[in-house]
Amino acid sequence: MKPTAPEYFNIIPPYVPGKPMEELEREYGIKDSIKLASNENPHGPSPKAMEAVKHALTNLHRYPDGAAPELMESIASKMGCQTSQIVLGNGSDEVIDMLAKVYLNAGDEALMTEPSFMMYSISALAQGARAVKIPLTQDYRHDFDALEKAVTDKTKIIFLNSPQNPSGTVITKEEFEPFLEKVDPSILIVMDEAYIEFNRDHEAVIGLDYLNGDHTVVTLRTFSKLYGLAGLRIGFGVMPEHASQMLNRIRPPFNINIPAQVAALAALSDSEFVEKTLETVHNGLDYLFDALKEMDVVCYPTQTNFFMIDLKRDAKAVYEALLYKGVIIRPLGSYGFDNHIRVTVGLPQENERFVKALKDVMTGS
């Protein structure tokens, strides 16, 4: 006899990450590869964060302070909320998982777009709930009419993603507010804003503006993208106290390690690094869109540090050809877009290398 997991675990698809550079170089015998697949910061971590981690290394034999008071105060000041409204996570995906554990039971439903971040559906399915996926519109935006029609008495969570991954589109106030008015206040609204710092659209909705309203709106943020701390795994959710109190009942006591805490605290004060990153990303996007105009591809507008390309051909074949040139991008077959790839903005020389490699692959050079 073997221990058995619930039957519904059999339908949970494993999360597929971007290919690591080390794996590519090991398998293909390639040196000096570049990775533009996982929406990471091209400048690496914040220098202030790295310095803070160095000073914290002598304390690795100690358990971290689970309350992380300094970090919580700094986040609260930046977000304009109370520390009691913040829940720290080992990446914002841990907060997603905690939300699912608290608010979903077997037979419940969670609404989300298709495609979107896979952890929404994985976390919902792990609770025995149903992941109800609503396709994006033809211009890759949230379809709020369809989302509204999909709400049933079993709906407990609605996951929204702005800017949206992988399309890069944002939700506007004009779209969100009428939808919110029609949603029953008993339904949890999760606004995942992992990329919101890169946004340049003044009409984009900000989840924090609805923190103290009649609905329970949870805003997710991360230190992985803008602050370059993806390897330390730290993110957070901002939510009404009645929700944060529930999540903190199940939050692991030491889920944010010491290096992650001190790095995040230091990164929040590194305005020079933030400005440098935003300049690199926005200038990089402008360069890439101009450079790719000459090719027979469609580049979709974006408010993130990545953008989506319709290659008008099998994306997997292009992806594999780019690997041989030492360039890693993200094919979107797992998102249901067989002809599309997602490309993260890199440093100027990385962007140039990608453009050249893609031209060579597309023309058979």
Long-range contacts (C-beta under 8 A, 24 or more apart in sequence): 6-128, 8-106, 8-125, 8-128, 9-125, 9-126, 11-125, 12-122, 12-125, 12-126, 13-118, 13-121, 13-122, 15-118, 15-119, 15-122, 16-118, 16-334, 18-328, 18-330, 19-323, 19-328, 21-328, 24-323, 24-326, 24-328, 28-323, 28-324, 28-326, 30-323, 30-324, 30-326, 31-326, 32-326, 33-326, 33-327, 33-328, 34-326, 34-327, 34-328, 34-346, 34-350, 34-353, 34-354, 35-328, 35-344, 36-327, 36-328, 36-329, 36-343, 36-344, 36-345, 36-346, 36-350, 36-354, 37-328, 37-329, 37-330, 37-342, 37-344, 38-230, 38-330, 38-344, 39-165, 39-195, 39-225, 39-304, 39-305, 39-306, 39-344, 40-224, 40-225, 40-228, 40-230, 40-344, 41-225, 41-226, 41-227, 41-228, 41-230, 41-277, 41-305, 42-277, 42-280, 42-281, 42-284, 42-344, 42-345, 42-346, 42-347, 42-350, 43-228, 43-273, 43-276, 43-277, 43-280, 43-347, 44-228, 45-227, 45-228, 45-229, 45-231, 45-263, 45-267, 46-227, 46-228, 46-229, 46-263, 46-266, 46-267, 46-270, 46-273, 47-270, 47-273, 48-266, 48-267, 48-269, 48-270, 48-273, 49-227, 49-228, 49-229, 49-262, 49-263, 49-264, 49-266, 49-267, 49-270, 50-263, 51-266, 52-262, 52-263, 52-265, 52-266, 53-259, 53-262, 53-263, 55-262, 56-258, 56-259, 56-262, 57-259, 59-258, 60-258, 60-259, 62-258, 63-254, 64-254, 64-256, 64-257, 64-258, 64-261, 65-261, 66-253, 66-254, 66-255, 66-256, 68-256, 68-261, 70-261, 70-265, 71-256, 71-261, 71-264, 71-265, 74-265, 74-268, 74-269, 75-236, 75-268, 78-268, 79-208, 79-221, 79-238, 80-208, 81-208, 81-211, 81-238, 82-241, 84-241, 84-244, 85-211, 85-238, 85-239, 85-240, 85-241, 85-244, 86-236, 86-237, 86-238, 86-244, 87-236, 87-237, 87-239, 87-244, 87-247, 87-248, 87-251, 88-234, 88-235, 88-236, 88-251, 88-255, 88-256, 89-234, 89-235, 89-236, 89-237, 89-251, 89-255, 89-256, 90-233, 90-234, 90-235, 90-252, 90-255, 90-256, 90-260, 91-222, 91-224, 91-233, 91-234, 91-235, 92-192, 92-194, 92-220, 92-221, 92-222, 92-224, 92-235, 92-236, 92-237, 93-117, 93-119, 93-123, 93-235, 94-233, 94-235, 94-255, 95-218, 95-220, 95-235, 95-236, 95-237, 95-247, 96-120, 96-123, 96-159, 96-190, 96-192, 96-220, 97-123, 97-126, 98-247, 98-250, 98-251, 99-123, 99-157, 99-188, 99-190, 99-218, 99-237, 99-247, 100-124, 100-126, 100-127, 100-129, 100-157, 101-127, 101-250, 102-243, 102-246, 102-247, 102-250, 103-156, 103-157, 103-188, 104-128, 104-129, 104-156, 104-157, 105-129, 105-156, 107-154, 108-154, 108-155, 108-156, 109-152, 109-154, 109-155, 109-156, 110-155, 110-156, 110-157, 110-158, 110-159, 111-147, 111-150, 111-151, 111-155, 111-157, 111-158, 111-159, 112-158, 112-159, 112-161, 113-142, 113-143, 113-147, 113-159, 113-160, 113-161, 113-164, 114-336, 115-166, 115-332, 115-335, 115-336, 115-337, 116-159, 116-161, 116-164, 116-165, 117-159, 117-161, 117-165, 117-192, 117-194, 118-334, 120-159, 124-157, 129-156, 130-154, 136-164, 136-167, 139-169, 140-164, 140-167, 140-168, 140-169, 140-300, 140-308, 141-167, 141-169, 141-171, 141-175, 142-169, 142-171, 142-175, 144-175, 144-176, 144-178, 144-179, 147-179, 148-179, 148-182, 148-183, 151-183, 151-184, 151-187, 155-187, 156-187, 156-188, 157-187, 157-188, 157-189, 157-190, 158-183, 158-187, 158-188, 158-189, 158-190, 159-190, 159-192, 160-189, 160-190, 160-191, 160-192, 161-192, 162-191, 162-192, 162-193, 162-196, 162-204, 162-205, 162-207, 163-193, 163-195, 163-196, 163-198, 163-199, 163-204, 163-302, 163-303, 163-304, 165-194, 165-195, 165-304, 165-306, 166-306, 166-308, 166-330, 166-332, 166-335, 166-337, 166-340, 166-342, 167-300, 167-302, 167-308, 168-300, 168-301, 168-302, 168-303, 168-304, 168-306, 168-307, 168-308, 169-300, 169-301, 169-302, 169-303, 170-199, 170-201, 170-203, 170-204, 170-205, 170-303, 171-204, 171-205, 172-201, 172-203, 172-204, 172-205, 173-203, 173-204, 173-205, 174-203, 175-205, 176-205, 177-205, 180-210, 180-215, 180-217, 183-215, 185-214, 185-215, 185-216, 187-215, 187-216, 188-216, 188-218, 188-243, 189-215, 189-216, 189-217, 189-218, 190-217, 190-218, 190-220, 191-217, 191-218, 191-219, 191-220, 192-220, 193-219, 193-220, 193-221, 194-220, 194-221, 194-222, 194-224, 194-225, 194-235, 195-225, 195-303, 195-304, 195-305, 196-221, 197-225, 197-226, 197-274, 197-278, 198-225, 198-226, 198-278, 198-281, 198-282, 198-303, 198-304, 198-305, 199-303, 199-304, 200-282, 200-303, 201-303, 204-303, 207-238, 208-238, 211-238, 211-239, 211-240, 212-240, 216-240, 216-242, 216-243, 218-243, 223-260, 223-263, 223-264, 223-267, 225-305, 226-274, 226-277, 226-278, 227-264, 227-267, 227-268, 227-270, 227-273, 227-274, 228-267, 228-273, 228-277, 229-260, 229-263, 229-264, 229-267, 232-257, 232-259, 232-260, 232-263, 232-264, 233-260, 234-260, 234-261, 234-263, 234-264, 280-345, 280-347, 280-348, 281-305, 281-345, 283-348, 284-345, 284-346, 284-347, 284-348, 284-351, 285-345, 287-348, 287-351, 288-343, 288-345, 288-351, 288-354, 288-355, 291-351, 291-352, 291-355, 292-355, 292-358, 295-358, 295-359, 295-362, 296-362, 297-362, 305-344, 305-345, 306-342, 306-343, 306-344, 306-345, 307-342, 307-343, 307-345, 308-332, 308-337, 308-340, 308-341, 308-342, 308-343, 309-340, 309-341, 309-342, 309-343, 310-339, 310-340, 311-339, 311-340, 311-341, 311-362, 312-339, 313-339, 314-338, 314-339, 315-339, 315-340, 315-341, 318-358, 318-361, 318-362, 321-361, 322-357, 322-358, 322-361, 325-357, 325-360, 325-361, 326-357, 327-353, 327-354, 327-357, 327-358, 329-354
